[in-house]
């Protein structure tokens, strides 16, 4: 099946190479060329990425049409630059003739210019989500998603999310086992589900600017096994429970309860990777009362079971 990657100028090379490498690794593990990759541009000249890397396209939009199975539009650091009429016409025509099509990062703006976002659930890089919603008000923008599928169309968040998207497409075509195998080989840590937040909880916590909140965050990280009630954390911060909950969400973008669960799940993830401890022991050490509670939280966050994750990612 032909995977056509439409390259935008002044973008990140990883948006082009990342999905391409995922499909190439899938071919290697399958032992056959199930995916045929073609890199397309508006012009035949080398396309210059923000890093200075030059990428030579295989084809241009003016070449005779080929049968495209999957069309992926990459993003640009300048998504507001008007698309040419030729590009808009090509995208409209080719999207109708594909099994599925979509974008990485700000490539969603190009889909919007072609009139392909109307009434669709979409996402893009978090920094440009509000601009996308303003530019295309009939689109239903979901700003914190890794990727979104709406019928034949898919959209994804910034840069590395293109690899998560490609892994999801591989899973759709050939199953979860191959997708996780490719993720492991590329050392992607984990094939993230589309509904996971674009910014990890731990990274979000680095934005906590109030020292009482930051102190609580660091204490929770170091003590996931402790009794971590909102009232207890509020006392540690020297704040009322109501003010603490409001300040915590304002500074970090999440609730205290969600942060505690994410921290405990992450602690369990590390133990699954690094130890042979039984699941109940991992649950206890991570702050969960039962292995079943951990199992549900782990699947909710990562989309895989504890046993499956350990089998794929244990480093010992």
N, C-alpha and C positions, 0 to 999 in steps of 0.2 A: 504494500500500500504506500502511496506517495505522501510523504509529509513535506509540505511546502512551508518554509519559514520566510515570511516577508520581512525584510530587514529595514529598519528605519535609521536614517543618519543621526549621528550625535547621540547614540544610545550606549548602553553598557554591553560589552562583548559577551558577558555571561548570559544575557537574555537570549542571545543567538546560540552560543556554544553549549550552554547548560542543557536546554531541552534536547539539542542535537546529540549530546553525549549520552543522555538517558536512553534515547531510541537506539543509538549505536550499541550501547551495552546490552540492551534487550536483544538485539540481533545476535550478539556474541553468545549470550547464554542460551538462546534458542537454537543456535547452530545453523542459522539461515538468515537471509536478508528479508525478514518480514517487513521491515520499514525501509523505504527508499527515500533518502533525504535530499531535498533540493533547496538551495538558498536563493531567494529572489529579491531583486531590488528594482527601483524605478529606472535606474541608469546602469550601464555596463561598467562604469568606473568602480574602482575599489571603494568600498564604504568605510569611512573612518569612524571608529568608536571613540568614546570620551577618553579612553586610555591611550589613544593614538594607534591602537591596533587596526590594521587594514584588512578588510575581509572582501574577497573577490566573489561576486555573485555567480551562480551557475546560469541564471537566466534573468531576463528583465520582464516587466509586465507587457512589453510590446512583442515578445516572442509568441509563436503559436501556442495555443492552449494545450495543456496536458490534463489528464484526468487526475484531479487532486482528491485524496481521501480526507486529509486533515490539513487545514490552513491555520497557521499561527502567525499573528502579527506582533512584532516586537515594538518596544517603546522608544521614546526619544526624550532627551533632557529638555527639549523645547516642544512640548505637546500642543502648544497653541499656534504653531506655524500652520497656515492654511494648507490643506492637501490640494494637489493639482486635480483638475477635472479628470484627467486620465487615470489617476490613482483611484479616485472615488468610483469611477465607472467600472474599473477592473475589480475592485473589492465587491461591489454590488453583484456583479455578474458571476464572479468566481465563488462567492459564498453560497449562492443558490445551487451551485453544481457540486458542492462538497458534502460528505457525510457529516462533518462537524467542522466548526471554525471558531476562532476566538483570538484572544490577545494576551500578552504578557505586559504587566505594568501599564505605562501610559499608551500602549498600543490601543487601549480602549477608546481614546479620543479619535483615532483614525476610524475605528468601527462606527463611532458616533457620527463622524462627518459623512460616512456612507449611508447613514440612516438605518443602521442595523441594531441600535440600542433601544428603539421605541418599545416601551412596555416590558422591557427585559430586566431581570435581576442581574446586576453586574457589580464588579469590584475593580479596583485599581490600587496603585500605591497610596498609602494612607495620606500622604502629603497633598495629593491631587484629587482626593475623593470629593471634597466640597466643590472644587472647580469643575469636575466632571458632572456633578449633579446640577450645577448652575448652567453649564453649557448645553446639557441635554436633559431638560426637566422631565421628559416623559420616561426616562430611564429610572429604574429603582436601584439606587446605588447602596450597596452594603459595604461600608468603609473599612470594616475590621476583619474581613474574610481573607483567607489565603487564596482560595479560588471559588468561583461560583459557576455552576452549570445551569443553563436555562434552555431546555430543548437541545437543538443542535449547536447552540452557541455556548462558549465558555470564556470566562475572563479571570485573570489572576492578578495578584498583588505585585509588589516590586521585585525585580531582578531574580533572586534565588527562588521566588515562588513559581517561576517558570519551570523549575525542575520538579517541584511538587506537583504542578499541573501535568507535566509530561509523565511522571510516575503514575498519576491517576488514570491517564489515558492508556498507559501500558497495562495497568490492572484491568481496565475495562475490556481491553482486547484479549489479554492472555492470563488474567487472574492475579490474585494477591501474592501468591508465592513468588512469581517472577518479579513483580514490582518491588517487594521487600528485598529480594536477592540483589536486584540492581541498586537499590538504595544502599545496601550494605557494601557492595563492591565500590561504589563511588564515595563511601564514607560520608553519607549524608545524615548520619545519626538516626534518622527515623523518617519514614514516609508520613508527613503530616497530613491529617485530614483537612479538607477544604474549610471546615468551620472553625478551625483553630485560629486564635488571634494572630494578627500579623506581627505583633510585638510580644515577645515572651514575657511572662509575668516577672521573671527575675530581672529582665532588662527594664521593664516598666518601673520596677521598684527603685532603680537608680535615679529616677526622676523625682523621688520624694525629697522635697526641699525643706520641710520642717523637721528640725532635729529630733523632736520627740517621736514623730512618725518614723523617721529613718532608724532611730534606735530600736523601736519595736520591730521593724522589718528585719533588722540584722539579728535581733534576739530570736525571732521566730525561725529564721534560717538555721540558726545554730541549735535550736531546741525543738525540732518538729514533733518530738515525742511528748512534749509538755502539754498540760491542759490549756488549750489556746482558745478560750472563750473571748468574745468581744469585750465583755465587762473586765476580764482579767487584763487584756491588752490595753484597754482604756486606762486602768489603774496604773499600769506600767508607764504609760505616756503622761500620767498626771492630768488626765482630762476626763470630763464626763463621757459616759458611753455614747450619748447622742452626738456630742461635738467630735468625739474621736472617729465615729463611723463616717460623719460628713467630711472631716478633714482628710481621713485616709483615702476615701474615694476621690476627693478633689485633687489630692497630690499624686495619686498613683494610677487612677483610672480604673480601679477595681475595688471590690468590697473586701473587708477583712476576712470574711468566711471563704471567699473564692481564693484569696491569696494563700490562706492556710492550707486549703485542700491542694492547690497547685504545688506548694512547697513540699507537702508530704508525699504527693505523687512523684515529684522529682527525686526525693530522697529514696523512695522505693525503686525508681528506675535505676539509680546508681547501684543499689544493692543487687538488683537483678543482673546487672552487667558484671559486677565485680566479685560476687560471692556465690556460694552454693547453699545459702540459707534456705530453709523451707519457707513457703509462702506465708504461713501464719506468723513466723518469726519476723519476716520482712515487714508485714503489716504492723506488727507491734512496735518494732524499732522505728518505723516511719510515722507512728502516731495514730494508726487506724486500730479500732477495737477488734475488727475481724478481717480475715482475708477476703471475704465476700464484699465487704465495704470498699476495700482497696481495689478489688477487681472491677467493680462498677465505676469507680472514679477513674481508674486507669483507662478503661475502654472509652469512657466519656471524653477524656482528654487526648488520648493518642490513637484510638480507633483499632487497637490490637489487644489481645488477651495477654495476661502476665506470662503464661507458658509460651505463647508464640513469640513474645518479645525476647524472653530469656533465650530461647532456642536460636534466635537470629542474631542477637547482639551481645551475648555474654563474651567477655574479653579474656576470661581465664582459660 
